[in-house]
Amino acid sequence: MRAAADRDPEGVWLRTDAGTLTFAAAAGQVAGVAAALRAAGVRRGDLVLVTGRNTPAYLLCWLALTSMGAVAVYVNPASTAAELAGLVAQTRPRMIVSDDPWELGVPRVGVGELAGGSEELRVEAKPDDLATLIPTSGTTGRSKLVMQTHRAYALAGEGFPFWMGLTREDRLMTSLPLFHINAPAYSVLGSLACGAGLILLERFSASGFLDAARRHGATEFNAIGAMLEILMRRPEQPGDAGTPLRLCYTGPAPARERQLEIESRFGLRIVVGYALSESPYGLIWPRGSRPYGTLGTVRQHPSGTINHARVEDGELLLRNPAVTPGYWEMPEETAEVLTEDGWLRTGDLVTVDEDGVYTFVSRRKEVLRRRGENLSPLEVEEVLTAHPDVLECAVVGVPSDLSEEEVKAFIVPANGTPDFPALHAWASEHLAAFKVPRFWQAVPSLPRTPTSRVAKHLLPRDNPPGEYDAENPA
């Protein structure tokens, strides 16, 4: 940030519907917030819980904590009081920064109270200091908190423009939450690294997304989950391809035909990548390459080769300077994902071809076994989401009366009540019989982990009213 402000002090960096900030003004405000935090007692190495909303104030607060060398523990603002109390007990923070009136025995300061005057930006952090603790998916009572360093964030910020072909002429737009890793590491730090503009949206709204791109002159955005499908399900308009948008970063890859439809409708090109909270360096489509349906090749830094990958028993392993040191105060869980020589076990099963292009197969823990065969839920989910009546879906294994597992599909319908016999027929037409779900259930939405993966462990495995059994249709 300090380098960006020195290069182009009067250039506009941050754009929101509330106004703009130049690089120099943003750096000055970050320094002012850092001074206010110091006055409140925060020091280098302290843990500070931040309920991270997508507003300029929260963004500047995170950057202030970062400059100080304090550790931001990001909290989903939708967390319950009980969830937050558990996180407080787990991390023992110096302070909570939140506009919510939490009373948890820890000093709290509102974001609005941290506004400070413009000062010179001081940087107290060192590259291998912890920058953040990122709550990630866990199935137990305690959250798994991914430790990430300043080095990881800086490498991600330097790498993202290189991977995407971005320059200071671009404007990166994000509606992804600041309490994940994607928006801070790629959009925020990527824009600072190459001197581009940053457009911060408070939330994703399909109805207003393209208008926001036009209004702010966005040229690139990041999408996760069902964002692209939600945009595609909106009524087509003559101006859909008439925005300044030229690039979209997303993962996993849509099917080739669907990707071409998305690109044609919105007049942009999709770049597919793979990363995780445990390392923002994973895989990505090389610039100028279009390996449809894949995760691409190993990401590297503009300075050269720093990232390595290998496949061990089908699982993708990564080793690079942006790999997490582990999970906060969880040595056993850390030992499960980090080898003694520093390789990160991703938990994702892949294949790799002779050109070093990787293709996702499944999560190791999600592989199902039915009728003597192994199957990947992803393959079934891709077939089902290709149906026009399906907005999103999740496929899981449920107990079988015989042995092994039965396959169940949770469907978020695109239009009204889904026709399960028709969906079953669609699946039977496109999948081998053992892959076709037996059980079907409509849900209004899918549960998510703090990092936006579908939280399949929270989906019910019983037989609720309204479930459709294809072998015993009512």
C-alpha positions, 0 to 999 in steps of 0.5 A: 500500500505504501509503495502504491501511494508513493507511485501514484498518490492522487490516483483513485484506488477505492471506489464504492457507492459512498465515494472514492479514496486515492492511494495516498488518502487511503494510506493516510487513513490506514495510518490514522486507524492504526494510531487509534488502535495503538491508543486503544492498547493493540500491539504487534502480535495481538489477536483482534477479532474483526466482524468483517463487513464489506465497507471501506471502514472495515477494509481500512481497519484490516489494513491498519491491523496488518500494518501494525503486525497485529493478527486479524481474526475474521468473523462472519458478521452473521455469527451467533453470540454462542459462536462468537463466544466460542471463538473468543474462548479459543483465541483469547483476543486483545480486542473485538472490533465490531459495530455489533453490541457484543458483550463477551468480556473482551474490550470492544471498539466500534469501527466508526470510533477508529477513524483517525486523521491522515498520518504517515503509514508505519509498517511494523509487520515482518514477512513471516509474522501471522497476518490472519486467522481464517475460520475454515470448515470444521466438523467439531465444536472448535473452529479450525483457524488457518494461520496465514502470514504476511508473506502469503498475502504479499505473494498472492497480491503480487501473483494475481495481476501476473496470472490474470494479465492485469495492469494499473488501467484495470479496476477489480470489483469484488462482492466476496466477503472480506472475512474470506481469503479471496477478496483480501489476497487477490482483489485488495492486494492485487489491485495495490500490487499493480496500481489498479483500482478496487471496487468494493461492493457490500454484497453480491446482488444479481439484479444490480451486479452488471449495473455496478460494473458499468457505474464503476467501470469494472474490468475484472471480478472474482466469482465463487459458488453459484454466482455465475449461474445466478447471473445466467438465470436472470432474464437476458438483456440487450446490454449484458455484454456491454459492460467494461468487464473483460475478465472473471476469475472463478473456480471450479471450472464450469462445463465447457459449453456452459463456460462458452455461454457465460462468456458470450452473454457477458462479453468476457473471458473466464480464468479458472483457478484453484486455491484454498485458505491454507495456500493462495498459491495452487493451480490456474489456467496459464495465460493464453491457454483454455484447458476447459474443465480443468484446474490448470497448471501450477501457479508461479510468482512473477519472479520465477518458480516458487510453487511445486505440486505432486500427486500422492495416492490421487491427492494433490499436495502443494509446497510453496512459501504461501503454505499455512504454518498450520491451524491455531493451537491444533497440532494434531490437525496441523500434522494431518495436513502438513508433512514433515518436509512442508508439503500441504495435503489439500484433501482434493483428489486430482489427475494430472496429464503429461503437460502438467494440467490438473483436473479435479476428481473429488474431495478425498472425504466425499468419495462415495461407494455404491454397489461396489463402485466408487463415485465422485459427487462432483460428477453427479452435481455437474450433471444436475446443475446443467438442468435448467430447473436446478440452481445449485445442488449437493450430492452426499452419501446416506446409509443404505438398507443393504450395505455401503451407501445410497446417493442423495441429491439436495436441490436448490430449485431455479424455478418453483418446486422441482419435478423430481421424476424428471430430474431422475430421468435426466440423471439416468440419461447422463449417468451410469445407473450406480451414480444416479441419486435414489433420494431427492430433497428440495432445500431453499439454500445450501449450508456454507462453511466460513470459506463458502464451501458447501458444508455437506456435513450439515445436510441431514442424512435422515428421511424427512417429509417431502423427500422423493425416493426414486425406487419407491415413488409415492 
